[in-house]
């Protein structure tokens, strides 16, 4: 699939716009348009319905150790700065960056890619920040310019190996930076904290510094006792949250895939330490199945366990749910969601204090002369007393953490389809459509009068108003009906209802299916029931 076509469609039809576009835009920030906000809201509502409000704690399947409750939270974006010190974000939430002394630009170290190329015994590592489908073209153009070769002599360049990340290159003296004309202009990589800093209050002193949250999880951890004390929940149980997070990405890229402002859908599931491995497997498999159920195909979706050297400092095990986004090189996958077994790290660190590294680089709670934690957290006891088992322990946590924006982008990428259908005269015409699962489609149905006379608009408007009470539907009476079908196909509307001359005679209307193009007639009075049945085939 051509990503440029999808990006064009998203702007043209009101799914996504560049933030502050009339002022030149702001890199890493995106605005959702009228259809985009509906699509993303449907994705979030499907997640909340399936994981929280629709969860039936009496009928758990899939090998879970026992029944469980699910509740929700909505926490603030700005929290006490000590939260981020105790969580490790203040000290450890970093990416490595490199600067170019010639272009004065900054890049994330592992996102710069390149290839070795030789011309007349000079070997150079040429780099680019281009997307996968444009990468080789950019590299060749840079190599030709650097060696001062004409395009017709490109076959004189000797390429060595496939494209690799700059992070795999030890010696940067022969590296041509993405926007440089000379070699060796990149600095050594150094850490860059990804949190956005802000000021709370009017004085603006160092004591007033705070941060925009880089994840929603910490708000759940610091409210653990509040939820237990105020709700009739018992371990095991989960707390879910959907909300904005912010990361000061060095080089945001690939449309909305890597942004500086994004929305997360996270669950922190608290369980007994002994049963945590079973819960980890349960949530890993359940979240993978959710994407399959909403239309991502198994051949483009994978569940990948992290290697030991990939694991976060707190993790007992992590699996990523990944999708083969079209802007990635063939065979590569991009993360949609991480499911992490966090052990008791979070509750314990917010009780005792921040972690530091010992001489061997291991994370420990630093103790003072009195043997107590030197840098105290909240000082609150965040352990849990199991009244049934008569024991106290710090629960382990399983964290399924999904990106609402990445999920929305994956569904758009997978839905984008080009095919050929017969026109009014039976001749094939090209069609662009979004094969979105009806559950998340921004518009559920469209209603058309065949012509703007003979009482058809009035009959169509009656159906439209009846449907509008339950679904987001669209009314259109402009242009040929074929063009109206095409417009709805392009935005993913699964069903179109047409009022025609026969409607005025016997009260029936035509329903058209977006994907199969199948058409059938029903009574106009049954339109609401028919669309309801089509959108909820299993009564879900």
N, C-alpha and C positions, 0 to 999 in steps of 0.2 A: 504493500500500500504506500502511496505517495503522501508523506506527512504534510507537504505544502498544500495539497488539495483539502485535507481535513482542516488545517489551520484556516484556510480561506473560507471554507463552509462555516466554521465556527464564528467567524466575524460577520460574514454576510447574513447569516440567519439568526444572529443574536444569541449565541452560546457563550462566547468569551471575547473580551476586549482587553487590549493592553491598558494597564492602569495609567491614568493621566495622559492619555494618548495625545490630546490637543496641545500638550506642552512637550511633546517628544517622547513621552512614556517614561516609566521608571522600571529598570531591569529587575526581574524577580518578583514582580507584583502583577496580579491579574484581576480583572473585574468580570463577574458573571452577569451576562445579559439576561433578558426576559426568559429565554428558553433554557439557558445554562443554569439559572438559579432554580428552575423547576426540576431539571435533571439531577442536579447535585442534592437538592432537598429530598427527592425521591430515593436516592442512594442512601442518604443518612436515615430517612424514615424506615427504609427496608432493614437497615442494620439495627436500628433501635427496636423495631417490631420483632425481628427474629432473635435478637440477643437479650432484650430486656422486657418490654411490655407484653410481648406474646409468649414469653417463656413460661412453660408449665412445669413447676418444680416437682409435680407428682408423677410425671411420665418422662423420665430421663432415659435416653437411649445412647448407643454408641460406646458402651463400655465404661461409662463414668462410674466411679466408685460408689456414689450415693446421690441422693437428691440434693438440690441446692436452690437458694434464692438469688435473685438479681434485682438490684436497685440502681438508681441514678444519682448523679451530682452535676452541678454546674458551678465551677469554681472561678475565682478571679484570675485575670491574666497577669496582674502584678501581685506578687506575694512578698512576704518578708525576705530580705536578702539572705538570711541565715538558712532558709530552705535550700538555696542553691549551693551553699557551702557544704551543708550536711549531705546533700545528694551526690556531691562530687562534680557537679556541672561547673562550678566556679573554677576548679583546678584542672579538670580533666576533659571538659567538653570542647575539644579543639580539632581543627583540621590543619594539615600542613599546607602552607602556601609558599609560592616563589614569586619574586618580583623581577621584572625585566628592567635593567638599568638604562636601556636605550629607549624603549617605548613608554616607560613609567607605568606599565600595566601590571596587574596582579592576577595570578592564576592559582587555582587549587592544584596542588602538585600531582595528584593521581588522575586528574582529568585532562591533562595535556598529553596528547598521543602523537606518535611519530614513527618514522621508519628510517633505517640507515640507507643512504644512497651514496654511490661512488661515481666520480667523474674525473678522469685523468689522474687517477691514484689519490685523489682527495676524498676522504670519507666523512660524511656529515650526517648528523641525526636531525632530520627536518621534522618540525612539529606543527601541529594545528589544533584548533579548538572546534573544528567543524564537526557536524553530525556525521554519523557513520556512512550514509549514502553519498556524502559529498567529500569525505575525508581524502580519498586517494587523489581526486581532482585538485584539491587544495594543496596537497603535498607536492604533486608534480609541478603545479604552477609556481610554488615557492622555490623548488629546486631549480627549475629552469631560470628563474630570475636571479637566484643566488649565483649560479654558475655562468650566467649571461649566455644562455643557449636559446636558440630559436625553437619554437614549438615543433617545427618539422623535424628537428634533430632529437626529439624526446627519447627515441630508442637508444641513444648513446648513454643514457642514465642507467646505471646498474643498481637495481634495488636489492636489498639484502634483508630477507625475513619479512614477517608480517608486521602490521601496525601494533605497537605496544605502548604501555603507559610510560611517561617520563619517570615515574617512581621506580622503574626497573633499571634505569641508567645511572651508573655510579659516577662517571666522569662527564661533567657538563661542558667541558672546554670546546667540544666539537658539536654542541647543540645549537641549532638555529631556533630561537624562540618564535612563538606564533606570529608576533608582530615586529620582529627585528630583521635587520638587514645584515648584521654581523654576528659572528659566533661568540659563544661564551658570555652572553649578557645576563644570564639568569643567576640569581642569588641562591645560596644554599637554602633548602626548605626550613621553615620555622613554624612554630605553633601559632594558631590564630583562634582566639575564643569566639565561638559562634553566637553568643548571647547578645541581644540588643540591650544596651544600657540606657537608662532613663533617670529622671529626677522626680522624687516625690516631695512635694512641699515647695515653699516659696524661697527658701534661703539658698538652695543649690549647693550646699557644702558636700564634702565627701560622705558625711553621715547620711545624706539624703539620697544617695545612689540606690537604685533598684534596677530590676531587669524584667523585660518582657519574657514570659515563660517560653522555654524552648520545647516543652512537652506538657501535656495535660496530666500526666501520671502523678506528679508530686502533690497536686491538690487533693487527690484521692488519698494518698498515704497520710497526709497531715490531718485528714478528717476521719481517719479510721475509727478512732474512739467515739467521735461524735455520731457516726452512723451506727455503731454497735449499741451505744447507749440510748439512742433515740428511736431505733427501729427494732422490730422483732425479727432480727436476723441472727443466725448462728453459723459458725464455721462448719462446713464450707459455704461461702457466698461470694458473689461478685458485685463490684461497683463499676458502673459504666459512665462514661462522659464523652460528649462531643463538644469540641471547642477549638478556637484559634490558637495556634502556636507560631513562634517566630524564631528563625535562625538566620543569622547574617552570613548566608552562603557567599563564598568568595567569588564563584562564577556560576550563578544560576543559569540553567540551560534546559533544552529539550522541552519547549512549550511550558506546560504547568508541572512537568515532572519534578523539577527541582526549583522551588520557589523560596522566597524569603518570608512570606506570610502564607500559611496553609492551615488546613483544618484536619484534626485528628479524630478518630473514633477509637477510643481505648477502653479496655476492661482490665481492672486489677482483680484477680480472683484469689481469694484468701482460703487456704486449706491447711490441713494438718501436714507436718513435714513428712510423715511416713507415707502418705497417700499422694504427695505432690508429683511423683513421676507419672502416675496414672492420669492425673488431671492435666498434666502437660501434654500427654499424647491425645487426650480427649479434645482439648481446645485446639491443638494443632490440626487435627483431622477435621474438626467441625468447621473451622474457619476456611480451610481449603475447599470444603464442599460448598460453602456459601457462594464463592465466586463461580463455581461450576453451575450452580443452580440459577444464577443470574446471567448466564450466557457466555462465560469465557471457556473456550474449548480446552480439553485436557492436553492436547498436543502443544498448546501455547502457554500452559500454566504448569508451574512446577513447585514442589514443596522440597526445599533444600535445607538440610541440617548444616549448621555452621561447623567448620573445623575448629579444633581446639585453639588455634592461634587467632581465630576471628572473634572468639567470645568476648563479650564485655567483662569488665573486672568482677561484676557481681553475678554473672550468669552461670547457672548449673547446666544450661543447655538452651539453644536458640535455633529456631527454624524460620526461614524466610519463605513466604509465599510470593513467587515471582512470575512475571508475565513477559512474554517476548514482544516488547514494544517495537513498532516498526522503525523507530529512529535509532535503534541499537544495532550493532553489527550482527550478521547472521549467526545464530546459535547462542547469542547472549540474552540474558534475562534481566529485567529491572525489578527492584523490590516493590511490592504492593503492601505487604504487611509483615511484621515480625511477631513471632510468638515466642516469648522468652520465659524461661524458668529463672526467676530472680532470687530464689531462696528467701532468706529472711533479711537481706541486705537493707532494704528500704526502711522497714519499721524499726530495725535495730539502729540504723544510723541516725534516724530522726529522734530516737530516744537518747542515744549515747553521745553522738557528736560526729564530726566529719572524719573521713578516713584520710590517712597519709601513707606515703610509701616508706617501707623500711629499706635497709641497706641492700637487700636483694631485689628491690622493686616491687615487693608484695604490698598490698593494701592492708593496713592495720588501723585500729583505733588507737591514736596516740594517747598515752597515759601520762599523768602528772606525777609529782613526787609522792602524793598520797595514794597512788595506785588507781585513781579514778580517771575517767576520760578528761583529757586536758582541754579539748575544744568541745564543750557540751552542746548537744542538740537542744531539743525542747526541754529535756529533763523530765518529760512525761513518760509514764509507763505505758508503752504501746503493745504490751503482751496481751494475750487473750486467755480468759479462764473458761475452760470447757466444763460446764456444770454437770453434764452427763457423765463424762469420764473422770471428773474431779481432778483435773490437772491444768496447769498453766504453761503456756508456751508462746513463742513468737511465731505467728503463722508464716508459712511460705507463700509466695506469690507467683501466679502464672499470669503473664501479661500478653494478651493479643492486642497489638497496636497497629491500627490500619490508618492509611491516609485517605481521607474523603476525596481530595483532589486527584490523587493518583488512581483511585478506583474509578472515579468519573472519567478520567482520561483513558483508562484501559477499556472501559465499556464503549467509549466513543470510537477508539481505534478499531476494536473488534467489530463494531456495528457498521462501520463505513464500508459500503458495497457499491460496486458498479456492475450493472447487468444490462440486458437488452429486453425490451418488452414491445409488443405490437401497439402501434398507434391506432387512431380512429379508422384508418384505412387498411389496417392489417399489416403495415410495413414496420420493420423493426426500428426502434429508436433507443438510444442510450438513456439509461436511467441511473440516477444517484439516489441511494437511500441509506438510512440508518436502521439496521436491523436490531434495534434496542429491544430488550425484554419488555413486554407491555407494562410490567410492574414498575419500571423506572422511566419509561418514556415520558417526556415532559408534557405532551398532549395525548390524551387517551383516545379521543375520537374527534373527527371533524364532520360537520353537517353541511350539506350543500343543497340548495334548490337547483334543479337542472337549468331553469331559466328564471329570469326576474319578472315573471308575470303569471297570470292565471291562478293566483292564490298559492303558488309553490313557496315563495319566500315566507309567507305567514305560517304554512304547515311546517316548514323547516325550522323556523324560529321557535315554534312550540316544542319541537323535539329537543332543540338546543337547550332551551331553558330547563326542561325536565332533566336532561343529562347534567347540566351545569351545577345542579344542586349536590351532585355526588362526585363528579369528576372534573378535571380540567379539560374542557373541550373547546373547539374552535368553530366559528361560523364563517363561511366564505361563499359569496355569491358573485365574485369577480372573475371574469374570463371563462374560457372553455373549461368544461369539467375535467378534461384530460390534464390541463395545466394545473388545475386545483389539486388533482391527485398527485401530480409530480411535486408540487410544493410541500404537501404533507408527507410524502415519501422521504423527502430530503431532510425533514426534521424528525423523522422516526415515529410519526403517528401510526399506530397499528391498525386502526379501523376508520373507514369513511362511510358515512350514511348519506345516501342521495335520495332526495324527494323528486319525483318525476310525474308524468301524466298519469301513470297507473296509480300513484298514491291518491290522487284526487278521485279516482274511480272506485278503488276497493280498499283504500287505507293502508296499503303495503308500501314499504321502502326497500331500497337495496343497500346491503352491507358489503363492503369490499375489504378483503384482507390484504394488508401491505405486502407481505412476503410472498404468498402464493398467488396473489391476484384473483383468488376465488371470489365469486360474488353470489349472494343468495338473498332471497326476499323474506321479510318478516313483517308482522303487523307494526304499524307506527307506534301503537300503544305499548308494544312489547320492547321498544328500543332500550329503555333503561335496564330491564331485566336481561336482555340479550348481551349488552355490553358488560354488565356486571358478571355474567357467566363467563364471557370470553376473557375478562381480566382476572378472574378467580376460578380457573378450571377445576381446582381441587377443593374449592370452598375455603381457600386460605385467606 
